[in-house]
Amino acid sequence: MPDPPSKPIERKRYLGVIFPETLPVPGGLAGLLGSRLSSAGPVRIRIVRARGGHAIVEVPHTALPRVRESWNDPPSLRTVGTWGTLRKAKSWLAAQPGRPWPPPRRRSP
């Protein structure tokens, strides 16, 4: 009896995105990214962190080519890099100007 086909392992990839700092779309960045994904089919994304007009978005590796194609629309939205680890994506974001989001947590004394 043959083994049932296994579900492919979904690996996270971190995509660097550049967007306008003032977003005219309801829902802000999530609304802008979601509205562009309608042509790519159902894809689960997560905004990990944003700073100024730059963001790190978590995307499944199987959907990465479709997402990049949907989001590359200069000057309003552009993808700039893909990382396999969040550490590398965060170092890219740290080198970008702007205020961090979410804001840093205040430590209590």
C-alpha positions in Angstrom: 0.0 0.0 0.0 1.6 3.3 -1.0 2.2 6.1 1.5 -0.2 9.0 1.3 1.3 12.1 -0.3 2.9 14.3 2.4 2.0 18.0 2.7 5.0 20.1 1.7 6.8 21.9 4.6 5.9 25.6 4.5 9.0 27.6 5.3 8.8 31.2 6.3 10.5 33.9 4.3 10.9 37.5 5.2 10.3 40.0 2.5 11.5 43.6 2.6 8.9 46.0 1.4 9.2 49.8 0.7 5.9 51.7 0.7 4.8 55.4 1.0 4.9 56.6 4.6 1.5 58.2 4.3 -0.9 55.5 3.2 -4.2 56.6 1.6 -5.6 53.1 1.9 -8.0 52.2 4.8 -6.3 49.7 7.1 -2.8 51.2 6.5 -0.1 48.9 5.4 -2.1 45.7 6.0 -4.9 47.1 3.8 -2.4 48.1 1.0 -0.7 44.7 1.0 -4.0 42.8 1.2 -5.6 44.7 -1.7 -2.6 43.8 -3.9 -2.8 40.1 -3.1 -6.3 39.5 -4.6 -4.6 38.4 -7.9 -2.2 36.1 -6.1 -4.8 33.9 -4.5 -5.2 33.2 -0.8 -1.9 33.9 1.0 -1.3 34.2 4.7 1.0 37.1 5.5 2.1 38.8 8.7 3.7 42.2 9.1 6.6 41.6 11.5 7.9 45.1 11.9 7.8 48.4 10.1 10.0 51.6 10.3 9.1 54.7 8.3 8.3 53.5 4.8 10.0 50.1 5.2 8.6 46.8 6.5 9.4 43.2 7.0 6.5 40.9 6.0 6.5 37.1 6.7 5.4 35.1 3.7 5.2 31.4 3.0 8.1 30.3 0.6 5.6 28.6 -1.7 3.8 31.9 -2.3 6.9 34.2 -2.5 7.0 34.5 -6.4 3.3 35.4 -6.6 3.5 37.9 -3.7 6.6 39.6 -5.2 4.8 39.9 -8.5 1.7 41.4 -6.9 3.5 43.8 -4.7 6.1 45.2 -7.2 4.4 48.4 -8.4 6.8 51.3 -8.1 6.6 54.0 -6.8 3.7 53.0 -4.5 5.0 49.6 -3.4 8.2 47.7 -4.0 9.9 44.6 -2.7 13.6 44.8 -2.1 14.9 41.6 -0.6 14.1 38.2 0.8 15.7 36.6 3.8 15.4 33.1 5.3 16.0 34.4 8.8 14.4 37.1 10.7 17.7 38.2 12.1 19.0 39.2 8.6 15.7 41.0 7.8 15.9 43.0 11.0 19.4 44.1 10.3 18.2 45.4 6.9 15.4 47.3 8.6 17.7 48.7 11.3 19.8 50.3 8.5 16.7 52.2 7.2 15.7 55.6 8.4 12.4 56.2 10.3 10.6 55.4 13.5 10.1 51.8 14.5 6.8 50.0 14.6 5.7 48.5 16.9 7.2 51.1 19.3 9.8 49.7 21.7 8.4 48.5 25.0 9.1 50.6 28.1 10.9 48.6 30.8 9.6 49.1 34.3 12.2 49.8 36.9 
